[in-house]
C-alpha cells in the first residue's frame, strides 16, 4: 500500500540530514569568525549610512525592488529524485498531499528568508517614516501571504514546458510584487491594494484552469530540484568532498590567451592542468569573480583605512581557503596518475597558481582604494595583501594539504 505521507517524511528528513551534514563543514570555526566580522562591519557602516538619510530618500523604491526579487523567486522544493519519473510517475494522482506538504515546507523556509530581508531593510524605512518599526509585523504577515501566492502560481507555471511562459510569468509576477510592495510601504489606499489582490487571484485562477487537466512535468521538476541541490553541493565542495556533485565545465575559449602562455614542457604539466581547471570550472572562476567584486565594492565604500586593509586580507583568506579543493579536483581521474611527472612539480604548480590568483586579487583591491585618491593606504593594502598571500600559500595551505 502506497503511503505518500511516509514518502514525503522520508524524503524531507533525508534532505535535512544531507544539508545538515555538509553545513557542519561549511560553518566551521574559521568561517564563523569571518562571517561575524563581516556582519559586524556591514552592520556598523549600514547604521552610519542610515543616520544620514533624509525624508526625501526613496526607501520604498529600494525595498520594493529587493523584496520583489525574493517574492518572485518562489520554487517549490519537491524532494524528487531522478528515478521517480519511472517508479512514482504512475502514482501521480495520489501525490497531491505530498506536493502540498512540499509547498508548506517551501513557504516556511522562504518565509524565514523573507523575514531576514525585511528585518535588514526595516531600519531604512523607519528612518524616513513616522511609523517606525510598528508596521513590521503587519508588513510581514501581508508579504508572507503574497509569498504563498507566488509559490502557488509558480507551481502552476511548472505544468508548462514552454520557456517563454516561464519568462513572462517571472516578469509579470515581479511587476506585481514590486508594485504591491511599493504601495504597501508607501501606505497607499486600501482599495488600491485590494485591487492588486484581485488581480493576483485572477492571475492564479487563469493558470489553475489552464493546467487543471495537465499532468506533472516530471523531467522539469526533477531537473529544477537537481540544479538547486547542485548549487548547494558546489558550495559544500569548497569545504569537503561531495560524492554527489557532478562536475560542470564551460569551454571559455576567450580565456585561452592565459593558457597559451604556459610552456609546453614536462615541468609545466600540472600548471596547465590546474590553470585549465580553474578557468573552465564555474566553481573556482565564479567563486573568485564573486568574492573579488564583493570585496572590491566593500573596500571602496569603507572610508576607514585600516578597515580597508583588514577587509582586503579577509577576502583574500576567503578566496584562498575556498580554492584549496582545486588541489583534489582531478583525484578521481586515473589517467592523471599516469603522467611521468614528479610530485614536486604538482605541488609547485598549485602553489604558484594560488599565489598568482591571490596576488591579482590583492592588486585589484589596492586599485579600488587608489581610485578614492588614497595612495598611501593603497600601497599598504597591496603590501599587506601580497605578504598575507605568500604566508597563506606557502605556510597555511602547505600545512593543510599535507595533513
Secondary structure by P-SEA (a helix, b strand, c coil): cccaaaaaaaaaaaaaaaaaaaaaaaacaaaaaaaaaaaaaaaaaaaaaaaacccccaaaaaaaaaaaaaaaccccccccccccccccccccccaaaaaaaaaaaaaaaaaaaaaaaaaaaaaaaaacccccccaaaaaaaaaaaaaaaaaaaaaaaaccccaaaaaaaaaaaaaaaaaaaaaaaacccaaaaaaaaaaaaaaaaaaaaaacccccaaaaaaaaaaaaaaaaaaaaaaccccccbbbbbbcccccccccccccccccaaaaaaaaaaaacccaaaaaaaaaaaaaaaaaaacccaaaaaaaaaaaaaaaaaaacccccccccccccccccccaaaaaaaaaaaaaaaaaaaaaaaaaaaaaaccaaaaaaaaaaaaaaaaaaaccaaaaaaac
